[in-house]
Amino acid sequence: MLIDQLISMRKDGHNPKIRQDAAIALDYITQKYGNEHPTDFLSEDWKGDFKGIRKRLSILIQTRNTLELKTLIERMNIVAVTNADPSVRSQALQILAEIANYNLKLVDLFEQKYLHLFLNETNSSIQKEINSLLVRIEPSEYYGDYKKTLEKLNQREKKLSVSVKYDFSNDFLRYKVQILNNTNIILWDVNYRINNYKNNFVIRRIYPDYYEIYESSVIYLSVLQPGEMKEIIITVEPRCPQIYLEGMVNYKKQNENDYYTIPANNLMIDILEYSPRFQKLENKVGVSQIREFFDLHVQYKSSNVFALPDSISSKTAYTISKEILEKKHMILALDVMDEVSFFGEALFYGKTETQGEIVIIIRSSTENKSLEITIGTNNNAYLVAVHINFDTQFRQLLTSRPEFSSNEKVLKLRCPSCLSSYDKLRPWCPWCGFELQESKLLF
């Protein structure tokens, strides 16, 4: 009830002072419990069964149970922030470090939380463990010696600053924005506006998910305390080979109602620069060997599915897809076709000049009236580059066909809710049950 009242007060447009104070109170709750509506409260005297937690962690990693790992991370974050016993906080941080060793992207979302914890921690042993976690997340920003990290952080210029960078996450880009208030005053009504070029990319996720979003591209961060850094991670799906990421921070100073603005550095990302360079392989590679690599040893896998317009047959789309990949010096290891009611599946294998391996599977059928491309590799940048390169060439070749009509579209079958690709045009997502509308699909 109190939290709902505070949220209502923060939205009160008539009294800036009430809005400011409510925003500060809500920010305290969020920083401590990770959400404006916390549901997982742990006493500061909580003593966990860490032996049991470690056994469970081992099982979660072996089974790749990402969903439960995320829940465990959230609980360990609360313990690390709120528990009164240094030994308990230490064990929680050790669990987080083990998860980071398994999959860093599950933990690096919380860099700003760990940085805040590091700066406010008084126990040097705990500081060392937090620093080790920060170094694991961003080795270029922090030192192995926690005292050097503290010294660097304390020497930062006394101003509000914004830094941006990006990385790859499966078949998406992650645009990471860090906003640091290194002044001596509280800043409020803080928001970040990303220039949303809809023909260039599509925003798919914004983390943390408790931030309010306005006009689909204005992210409301509320409050920045003195010395505090907040990070936004915006997951975008590229729509063309060159991506432009631009934005600005807007904020008000404590007890003021005028906005100030700081632009972020612009990023121009040429995805094709990450394209793999394939070797010309003289010897064929066995199908069983390729499938074993794909099934057991590939770290990154993703599929894109294209709904074919009425004018383009499944066989035509299948033939075009094979031609695109064969020009890249990839080996066609398997090509299975049923001409009666057309179905085709092709298995491609390639080795890069740096000895990286890539497997691509093409499927098309009259029954689904779609073309599916699945890529498996251990280099995330390769995956994104191959997808966008194939997407661009496939659309160009398809739309230039004489039978293709100008009023037709090549729809990309990806659920806007769970972001999973699916096999054919459907009214509902087969993975999450979300109601699908053709007007909401990319083309």
C-alpha positions as CSV (number, residue, x, y, z in Angstrom):
1,M,0.0,0.0,0.0
2,L,2.8,2.5,1.0
3,I,4.8,1.6,-2.2
4,D,1.7,2.2,-4.4
5,Q,1.2,5.6,-2.7
6,L,4.8,6.5,-3.3
7,I,4.5,5.6,-7.0
8,S,1.4,7.7,-7.3
9,M,3.2,10.6,-5.6
10,R,6.1,10.3,-7.9
11,K,3.8,10.8,-10.8
12,D,2.1,13.9,-9.3
13,G,2.6,16.6,-11.8
14,H,1.5,19.5,-9.6
15,N,4.1,19.4,-6.8
16,P,7.8,18.9,-7.9
17,K,8.9,18.6,-4.2
18,I,6.5,15.7,-3.5
19,R,7.6,14.0,-6.8
20,Q,11.2,14.4,-5.9
21,D,10.9,13.0,-2.3
22,A,8.8,10.0,-3.4
23,A,11.3,9.2,-6.2
24,I,14.1,9.2,-3.6
25,A,12.2,6.9,-1.3
26,L,11.3,4.4,-4.1
27,D,14.9,4.5,-5.3
28,Y,16.1,3.4,-1.8
29,I,13.8,0.4,-1.9
30,T,14.9,-0.5,-5.5
31,Q,18.6,-0.3,-4.7
32,K,18.2,-2.6,-1.6
33,Y,15.8,-5.2,-2.9
34,G,16.2,-5.0,-6.7
35,N,12.6,-4.0,-7.4
36,E,10.0,-1.4,-6.6
37,H,7.7,-4.3,-5.7
38,P,10.0,-6.7,-3.9
39,T,8.5,-10.1,-3.2
40,D,11.6,-11.9,-1.9
41,F,12.5,-10.6,1.5
42,L,15.4,-12.2,3.4
43,S,16.2,-11.3,7.0
44,E,19.6,-9.6,7.7
45,D,20.2,-12.6,10.0
46,W,19.4,-15.2,7.3
47,K,21.8,-18.2,7.4
48,G,21.6,-20.2,4.2
49,D,22.5,-23.8,3.5
50,F,25.4,-22.9,1.2
51,K,26.4,-26.5,0.9
52,G,23.0,-27.3,-0.5
53,I,23.0,-24.2,-2.7
54,R,26.3,-25.2,-4.2
55,K,25.0,-28.7,-5.0
56,R,22.0,-27.2,-6.6
57,L,24.1,-24.7,-8.5
58,S,26.2,-27.6,-10.0
59,I,23.0,-29.2,-11.2
60,L,21.6,-26.0,-12.7
61,I,24.9,-25.5,-14.7
62,Q,24.9,-29.1,-15.9
63,T,21.3,-28.8,-17.1
64,R,21.7,-25.2,-18.4
65,N,18.7,-24.1,-16.3
66,T,19.0,-20.4,-17.0
67,L,15.7,-19.5,-15.5
68,E,16.5,-20.9,-12.0
69,L,20.0,-19.5,-12.2
70,K,18.5,-16.0,-12.6
71,T,16.4,-16.5,-9.6
72,L,19.4,-17.7,-7.6
73,I,21.4,-14.6,-8.7
74,E,18.6,-12.3,-7.5
75,R,18.6,-14.0,-4.1
76,M,22.3,-13.9,-3.7
77,N,22.3,-10.2,-4.7
78,I,19.8,-9.5,-1.8
79,V,22.0,-11.5,0.6
80,A,25.2,-9.6,-0.5
81,V,23.4,-6.2,0.0
82,T,21.3,-6.8,3.2
83,N,22.9,-9.6,5.3
84,A,24.6,-8.5,8.6
85,D,27.1,-11.4,8.7
86,P,30.2,-10.8,6.6
87,S,30.8,-14.6,6.2
88,V,27.3,-15.0,4.7
89,R,27.8,-12.1,2.4
90,S,31.1,-13.6,1.3
91,Q,29.6,-17.0,0.5
92,A,26.8,-15.2,-1.5
93,L,29.5,-13.4,-3.5
94,Q,31.4,-16.7,-4.1
95,I,28.2,-18.2,-5.6
96,L,27.8,-15.2,-7.9
97,A,31.5,-15.6,-9.0
98,E,30.9,-19.3,-9.8
99,I,27.9,-18.3,-11.9
100,A,29.9,-15.6,-13.6
101,N,32.6,-18.2,-14.5
102,Y,29.8,-20.3,-16.2
103,N,28.0,-17.5,-18.0
104,L,29.2,-13.9,-17.5
105,K,26.1,-12.4,-19.2
106,L,23.9,-13.6,-16.4
107,V,25.8,-11.6,-13.9
108,D,27.2,-8.5,-15.8
109,L,23.7,-7.0,-15.7
110,F,24.3,-6.1,-12.1
111,E,27.6,-4.3,-12.5
112,Q,26.2,-1.0,-11.1
113,K,24.8,-2.9,-8.0
114,Y,28.2,-4.5,-7.3
115,L,30.0,-1.2,-7.8
116,H,27.6,0.6,-5.4
117,L,28.2,-2.3,-2.9
118,F,31.9,-2.1,-3.4
119,L,32.1,1.6,-2.6
120,N,29.9,1.3,0.5
121,E,31.5,-1.9,2.0
122,T,33.8,-1.5,5.0
123,N,35.0,-5.0,5.3
124,S,38.3,-5.3,3.2
125,S,37.8,-9.1,2.6
126,I,34.4,-8.5,1.1
127,Q,35.7,-5.6,-0.9
128,K,38.3,-7.9,-2.5
129,E,35.6,-10.4,-3.5
130,I,33.4,-7.7,-5.0
131,N,36.4,-6.3,-6.8
132,S,37.2,-9.7,-8.3
133,L,33.6,-9.9,-9.5
134,L,33.8,-6.5,-11.1
135,V,37.2,-7.4,-12.8
136,R,35.5,-10.5,-14.2
137,I,32.6,-8.3,-15.6
138,E,34.8,-5.5,-17.1
139,P,38.5,-6.2,-16.9
140,S,39.4,-2.9,-18.6
141,E,37.7,-0.8,-16.0
142,Y,38.9,-2.3,-12.7
143,Y,42.2,-3.5,-11.3
144,G,43.1,-6.8,-9.7
145,D,44.2,-5.0,-6.6
146,Y,41.0,-3.7,-5.0
147,K,42.9,-0.7,-3.4
148,K,43.9,0.5,-6.9
149,T,40.3,0.2,-8.0
150,L,39.2,2.2,-5.0
151,E,41.8,4.8,-5.8
152,K,40.7,5.1,-9.4
153,L,37.1,5.4,-8.5
154,N,37.8,8.1,-5.9
155,Q,39.8,10.1,-8.5
156,R,36.9,10.3,-11.0
157,E,36.0,13.9,-12.1
158,K,33.3,15.5,-10.1
159,K,30.6,15.6,-12.7
160,L,27.7,13.7,-14.3
161,S,29.1,11.5,-17.1
162,V,27.6,8.9,-19.5
163,S,29.5,6.1,-21.2
164,V,28.3,3.7,-23.8
165,K,29.5,0.4,-25.3
166,Y,28.0,-2.7,-26.9
167,D,28.4,-6.4,-27.1
168,F,26.6,-9.3,-28.7
169,S,24.0,-11.5,-27.1
170,N,23.0,-14.5,-29.2
171,D,21.4,-12.9,-32.4
172,F,21.0,-9.4,-30.7
173,L,23.2,-6.5,-29.8
174,R,23.3,-5.2,-26.2
175,Y,23.7,-1.5,-26.0
176,K,25.0,-0.7,-22.5
177,V,24.6,2.8,-21.1
178,Q,26.3,3.7,-17.8
179,I,25.4,7.0,-16.1
180,L,27.6,8.2,-13.2
181,N,26.6,11.0,-10.8
182,N,30.0,11.9,-9.4
183,T,28.7,15.2,-8.0
184,N,27.8,16.1,-4.4
185,I,24.1,16.5,-5.1
186,I,21.1,14.3,-5.7
187,L,19.8,14.2,-9.3
188,W,16.2,13.4,-10.0
189,D,13.8,12.9,-12.9
190,V,16.7,11.3,-14.6
191,N,15.9,9.6,-18.0
192,Y,17.7,8.3,-21.0
193,R,16.3,8.8,-24.5
194,I,17.6,6.5,-27.2
195,N,17.1,7.7,-30.8
196,N,14.9,4.9,-32.1
197,Y,15.5,4.4,-35.8
198,K,12.9,1.8,-36.6
199,N,14.3,0.8,-40.0
200,N,17.7,0.4,-38.4
201,F,17.0,-1.7,-35.4
202,V,14.2,-2.8,-33.1
203,I,14.3,-2.5,-29.3
204,R,13.5,-5.9,-27.9
205,R,14.4,-5.7,-24.2
206,I,15.3,-3.1,-21.6
207,Y,17.1,-4.0,-18.4
208,P,16.5,-3.5,-15.5
209,D,12.9,-4.3,-16.3
210,Y,11.5,-2.2,-13.5
211,Y,12.4,1.1,-15.2
212,E,9.4,2.9,-16.6
213,I,9.4,3.3,-20.4
214,Y,7.8,6.2,-22.2
215,E,7.2,6.5,-26.0
216,S,9.0,3.1,-26.3
217,S,12.4,4.9,-26.2
218,V,12.6,7.1,-23.0
219,I,13.8,5.2,-20.0
220,Y,13.0,6.7,-16.6
221,L,15.8,6.1,-14.1
222,S,14.3,8.3,-11.4
223,V,17.1,9.2,-9.0
224,L,20.9,9.3,-9.0
225,Q,22.5,9.6,-5.5
226,P,25.9,11.3,-5.2
227,G,28.6,8.8,-6.3
228,E,26.0,6.4,-7.8
229,M,26.2,4.8,-11.2
230,K,23.1,3.3,-13.0
231,E,23.3,1.1,-16.0
232,I,20.8,0.4,-18.7
233,I,21.1,-2.5,-21.0
234,I,19.1,-2.2,-24.2
235,T,18.8,-5.3,-26.3
236,V,18.3,-4.4,-30.0
237,E,17.6,-6.6,-33.0
238,P,19.5,-5.3,-36.1
239,R,17.5,-4.7,-39.3
240,C,20.5,-3.8,-41.5
241,P,24.3,-4.2,-41.6
242,Q,25.1,-0.7,-40.1
243,I,23.5,0.1,-36.8
244,Y,23.4,3.7,-35.3
245,L,23.0,3.9,-31.5
246,E,22.5,7.5,-30.2
247,G,21.0,8.9,-27.0
248,M,21.1,11.6,-24.3
249,V,20.6,11.9,-20.5
250,N,18.1,14.4,-19.2
251,Y,18.0,15.2,-15.4
252,K,17.1,17.8,-12.8
253,K,19.2,18.9,-9.8
254,Q,17.8,18.5,-6.3
255,N,15.2,21.1,-5.4
256,E,15.2,22.4,-9.0
257,N,12.6,21.8,-11.7
258,D,14.6,22.7,-14.9
259,Y,16.0,19.9,-17.1
260,Y,19.7,19.6,-18.0
261,T,21.0,17.5,-20.9
262,I,24.1,15.5,-21.6
263,P,24.5,13.7,-25.0
264,A,26.0,10.2,-25.1
265,N,28.7,9.4,-27.6
266,N,27.3,8.0,-30.9
267,L,28.1,4.4,-31.9
268,M,28.1,3.3,-35.5
269,I,28.4,-0.5,-35.7
270,D,29.2,-2.2,-39.0
271,I,28.1,-5.7,-38.3
272,L,29.6,-7.1,-41.5
273,E,33.1,-6.2,-40.1
274,Y,32.6,-9.2,-37.8
275,S,31.9,-11.6,-40.7
276,P,34.0,-14.8,-40.6
277,R,36.6,-15.4,-43.3
278,F,36.3,-19.0,-44.4
279,Q,39.1,-21.3,-45.4
280,K,38.8,-23.3,-48.6
281,L,38.5,-26.8,-47.3
282,E,40.0,-29.6,-49.5
283,N,38.6,-32.5,-47.6
284,K,35.0,-33.2,-46.8
285,V,33.9,-33.4,-43.2
286,G,31.5,-36.2,-42.1
287,V,27.9,-35.5,-41.3
288,S,28.1,-37.3,-38.0
289,Q,31.1,-35.2,-37.0
290,I,29.3,-32.0,-37.9
291,R,26.1,-33.0,-36.0
292,E,28.2,-33.9,-33.0
293,F,29.9,-30.5,-33.0
294,F,26.5,-28.7,-33.4
295,D,24.7,-30.7,-30.7
296,L,27.4,-31.0,-28.1
297,H,30.1,-28.3,-28.5
298,V,28.4,-25.2,-29.9
299,Q,27.9,-22.4,-27.4
300,Y,25.7,-20.0,-29.5
301,K,22.7,-21.2,-31.6
302,S,19.9,-19.3,-33.1
303,S,17.3,-19.6,-35.8
304,N,15.6,-17.1,-38.1
305,V,12.5,-18.1,-40.0
306,F,11.0,-16.2,-43.0
307,A,7.4,-16.6,-44.1
308,L,7.4,-16.9,-47.8
309,P,5.0,-14.8,-49.9
310,D,2.5,-16.6,-52.2
311,S,4.6,-15.9,-55.3
312,I,7.7,-17.6,-54.0
313,S,7.8,-21.4,-53.8
314,S,9.6,-23.2,-50.9
315,K,11.9,-24.9,-53.4
316,T,12.9,-21.5,-54.9
317,A,13.7,-20.1,-51.5
318,Y,15.6,-23.2,-50.6
319,T,17.7,-23.0,-53.8
320,I,18.5,-19.3,-53.3
321,S,19.6,-20.0,-49.7
322,K,22.0,-22.7,-50.8
323,E,23.5,-20.5,-53.4
324,I,24.2,-17.7,-50.9
325,L,26.1,-20.1,-48.5
326,E,28.0,-22.0,-51.2
327,K,29.6,-18.7,-52.3
328,K,31.1,-18.4,-48.9
329,H,33.4,-21.5,-49.3
330,M,31.2,-23.5,-46.9
331,I,30.9,-27.2,-47.5
332,L,27.5,-28.6,-48.4
333,A,27.7,-31.8,-46.3
334,L,24.1,-32.9,-46.6
335,D,21.3,-32.0,-49.1
336,V,18.0,-33.9,-48.6
337,M,15.0,-33.1,-50.7
338,D,11.5,-34.5,-51.2
339,E,10.1,-33.2,-54.5
340,V,6.5,-34.6,-54.1
341,S,5.4,-32.2,-51.4
342,F,8.5,-30.2,-51.3
343,F,10.8,-30.4,-48.2
344,G,14.5,-29.6,-48.2
345,E,17.2,-29.7,-45.6
346,A,20.8,-28.7,-46.2
347,L,23.7,-29.0,-43.7
348,F,26.6,-26.6,-44.3
349,Y,30.0,-26.6,-42.5
350,G,32.7,-24.0,-42.5
351,K,36.1,-23.4,-40.8
352,T,37.4,-19.8,-40.5
353,E,40.9,-18.6,-41.0
354,T,41.2,-18.5,-37.2
355,Q,40.1,-22.1,-36.9
356,G,36.6,-21.3,-35.7
357,E,33.9,-23.6,-36.8
358,I,30.4,-22.8,-38.0
359,V,27.4,-25.0,-38.8
360,I,24.4,-23.7,-40.8
361,I,21.2,-25.7,-41.3
362,I,18.7,-24.6,-44.0
363,R,15.1,-26.0,-44.0
364,S,12.2,-25.2,-46.2
365,S,8.8,-26.9,-46.9
366,T,5.6,-26.4,-48.8
367,E,3.7,-27.4,-45.6
368,N,5.1,-24.5,-43.6
369,K,5.6,-22.1,-46.5
370,S,8.7,-20.8,-44.8
371,L,12.5,-20.8,-44.9
372,E,14.4,-21.5,-41.7
373,I,18.2,-20.8,-41.1
374,T,19.8,-22.1,-38.0
375,I,23.4,-21.2,-37.1
376,G,25.7,-22.7,-34.5
377,T,29.1,-21.3,-33.6
378,N,31.3,-20.5,-30.6
379,N,31.8,-16.9,-31.6
380,N,28.8,-14.7,-30.9
381,A,29.9,-12.0,-33.3
382,Y,30.1,-14.5,-36.1
383,L,26.5,-15.6,-35.5
384,V,25.1,-12.0,-35.6
385,A,27.2,-11.1,-38.7
386,V,26.2,-14.3,-40.7
387,H,22.5,-13.8,-39.8
388,I,22.4,-10.2,-40.9
389,N,24.4,-10.9,-44.1
390,F,22.1,-13.8,-45.0
391,D,19.0,-11.8,-44.2
392,T,20.1,-9.0,-46.4
393,Q,21.1,-11.1,-49.4
394,F,18.1,-13.4,-49.1
395,R,15.6,-10.5,-49.1
396,Q,17.4,-8.9,-52.1
397,L,17.4,-12.0,-54.2
398,L,13.8,-12.9,-53.3
399,T,12.4,-9.5,-54.0
400,S,14.3,-9.2,-57.3
401,R,12.6,-12.3,-58.7
402,P,10.2,-11.5,-61.6
403,E,7.3,-13.4,-59.9
404,F,7.6,-11.3,-56.7
405,S,4.9,-8.7,-56.4
406,S,5.6,-5.2,-55.0
407,N,2.8,-5.5,-52.5
408,E,4.2,-8.7,-50.9
409,K,6.4,-8.9,-47.8
410,V,8.9,-11.4,-46.5
411,L,7.9,-11.6,-42.8
412,K,10.4,-12.6,-40.1
413,L,8.7,-15.0,-37.7
414,R,9.8,-14.0,-34.3
415,C,7.5,-13.7,-31.3
416,P,7.5,-10.1,-30.0
417,S,6.9,-11.4,-26.5
418,C,9.4,-14.3,-25.8
419,L,11.6,-13.5,-28.9
420,S,11.6,-17.1,-30.0
421,S,11.4,-17.9,-33.7
422,Y,8.6,-20.2,-34.9
423,D,8.0,-22.4,-37.9
424,K,5.1,-20.9,-39.9
425,L,2.5,-18.2,-39.8
426,R,0.3,-18.8,-36.7
427,P,-2.3,-16.9,-34.6
428,W,-0.4,-17.9,-31.4
429,C,3.2,-18.3,-30.4
430,P,3.8,-22.0,-29.9
431,W,6.4,-21.3,-27.1
432,C,4.6,-18.7,-24.9
433,G,1.0,-18.5,-26.2
434,F,1.3,-14.8,-27.1
435,E,-1.3,-13.7,-29.7
436,L,0.5,-12.9,-32.9
437,Q,-0.4,-10.2,-35.4
438,E,1.2,-10.0,-38.8
439,S,1.3,-6.2,-38.5
440,K,3.7,-6.5,-35.5
441,L,6.2,-8.7,-37.4
442,L,9.4,-7.4,-39.0
443,F,9.6,-7.4,-42.8
